[in-house]
Amino acid sequence: MFCTKKGYAVVRERCCAMEDEQTIVLEFTLKGSDFNAAGETSSKIKKVLQQIGVKSDIIRRIAISSYEAEMNVIIHAYQGKVRATIYPDRTELVVEDEGPGIADIGLAMQEGYSTAPDHVREMGFGAGMGLPNMARCSDKFDIQSAVEEGTKITMTIFHNA
C-alpha cells in the first residue's frame, strides 16, 4: 500500500503526497453505476487505518461513513471523488459528486427515505439509510447540494472519541 519513497501513500496506482510526516491523504475517483467497484474505496481507507493502528471502533465508524458516501455516489451520481485525510487525531472525509443533487436535504436525512431506482433496490442497495448513517457515525457532518450540479459531504471522525 505504500511507495518505497518516504512520505507517499499509494492509492489506486497513484501516489499522493503526505502533507506532513503525520498526515496521509488518500484520493479516489468513483464512477456512477459502477457496482463492481462498490466498497473498494472504503476498504482501502480501512486498510490504511488498520496499518497505522487506529482503534477498531473508530475504524468501524470511518468505514461505515466512507462506504455509505461511496455508495451514494455510485447509486445517484455520474461521477465523484472521495478524499480521506488522516491526521493523528482525526480522519476527515470529503465526498464530492457530479449528479442530480438533493432537492430537500431535510427529507433526504430521514431514515428510510430513498430516491434510488428500483433496479438498485433489487440489488439490495438504496434503503434510505446512507445519509443518516453517515451523520450518526461522524463527529462532524456537513452536506451541501445544488440540484442538477451535485453534492458535497464533509465528515470528521475523531480518533479519541
C-alpha positions in Angstrom: 0.0 0.0 0.0 3.0 2.4 0.4 5.5 3.5 -2.2 9.2 3.0 -1.5 9.7 6.7 -1.2 9.2 8.1 2.3 6.2 10.4 2.6 4.0 8.9 -0.1 1.0 6.6 0.0 -0.2 4.6 -2.9 -3.9 4.9 -3.8 -5.1 3.1 -7.0 -1.7 3.2 -8.6 -1.4 6.9 -7.8 0.9 8.4 -5.2 -0.5 11.1 -3.1 2.0 13.3 -1.2 1.7 13.3 2.5 1.1 16.9 3.7 3.5 16.3 6.6 5.1 13.4 8.4 1.9 12.6 10.3 -0.8 13.2 7.6 -1.9 10.7 5.0 -4.1 11.9 2.1 -6.0 9.2 0.1 -7.9 10.2 -3.0 -10.3 8.1 -5.1 -12.3 8.6 -8.2 -15.7 7.0 -8.4 -17.9 6.3 -11.5 -21.7 6.3 -11.2 -23.3 2.9 -11.6 -20.0 1.1 -11.2 -21.4 -1.5 -8.8 -18.4 -3.8 -9.5 -16.2 -1.3 -7.7 -18.6 -0.8 -4.8 -16.8 -0.9 -1.5 -13.3 -0.7 -2.8 -12.7 2.8 -1.6 -13.9 2.3 1.9 -12.0 -1.0 2.1 -8.7 0.7 1.1 -9.3 3.5 3.6 -10.0 0.9 6.3 -6.8 -1.0 5.5 -4.6 2.1 5.9 -6.3 3.0 9.2 -5.6 -0.6 10.4 -2.0 -0.4 9.3 -1.4 2.8 11.3 -3.1 1.5 14.4 -6.3 3.4 14.7 -8.7 1.8 17.2 -11.1 -0.7 15.7 -14.3 1.1 16.9 -13.1 4.3 15.2 -12.2 2.4 12.1 -15.7 0.9 12.0 -17.3 4.4 12.1 -15.0 5.7 9.4 -15.6 2.6 7.2 -19.4 2.9 7.5 -19.2 6.7 6.7 -17.0 6.2 3.7 -18.9 3.2 2.4 -22.3 5.0 2.6 -20.9 8.0 0.9 -19.2 5.9 -1.8 -22.4 4.0 -2.4 -24.4 7.3 -2.7 -22.0 8.4 -5.5 -22.3 5.0 -7.3 -26.1 4.9 -7.0 -27.0 8.6 -7.6 -24.2 10.5 -9.4 -22.4 10.4 -12.7 -19.1 10.5 -11.0 -17.4 11.7 -7.8 -14.3 11.9 -5.7 -13.5 10.8 -2.1 -10.7 12.4 -0.2 -9.7 10.9 3.1 -7.2 13.0 5.1 -5.9 11.0 8.1 -4.4 13.1 10.9 -3.0 11.7 14.1 -6.2 12.7 16.0 -8.9 12.5 13.3 -9.9 11.5 9.8 -11.7 13.9 7.5 -13.7 12.6 4.6 -14.8 14.8 1.8 -17.0 13.4 -0.9 -17.9 15.5 -3.9 -20.1 14.3 -6.8 -21.5 15.5 -10.1 -25.1 14.4 -10.2 -28.7 15.4 -9.7 -28.1 17.0 -6.3 -30.6 16.8 -3.4 -33.6 19.0 -3.6 -34.7 18.6 0.0 -31.8 17.7 2.3 -34.1 17.6 5.4 -36.2 14.9 3.7 -33.1 13.0 2.5 -31.8 12.9 6.0 -34.8 11.0 7.2 -34.2 7.3 7.8 -35.9 5.2 5.1 -36.3 8.0 2.5 -34.7 7.0 -0.8 -34.7 8.1 -4.4 -32.8 5.0 -5.5 -34.3 3.4 -8.6 -36.0 0.0 -8.4 -33.1 -1.8 -10.1 -30.7 -0.5 -7.4 -33.1 -1.6 -4.7 -33.4 -5.0 -6.3 -29.6 -5.4 -5.8 -30.0 -4.7 -2.1 -29.0 -1.0 -2.1 -30.9 2.2 -1.7 -32.7 1.6 1.6 -32.6 5.2 2.6 -30.1 4.8 5.4 -26.9 6.2 3.8 -27.1 9.9 4.9 -28.5 9.1 8.4 -25.7 6.5 8.9 -23.0 9.0 7.8 -24.3 11.6 10.2 -24.6 9.1 13.0 -21.1 7.8 12.6 -19.4 11.2 12.2 -18.5 13.6 14.9 -19.0 16.5 12.5 -21.2 16.2 9.4 -22.0 18.8 6.7 -23.9 18.4 3.5 -24.2 20.9 0.7 -26.1 20.2 -2.5 -27.3 22.0 -5.6 -30.0 20.5 -7.9 -28.5 19.4 -11.3 -25.0 20.2 -10.0 -24.1 17.7 -7.3 -23.4 17.2 -3.6 -20.5 17.7 -1.2 -20.4 15.9 2.1 -17.7 16.6 4.7 -17.3 14.3 7.7 -14.9 14.4 10.6 -14.4 11.4 12.9 -12.1 12.0 15.9 -9.8 9.1 16.8 -10.1 9.6 20.5 -13.9 9.9 20.6 
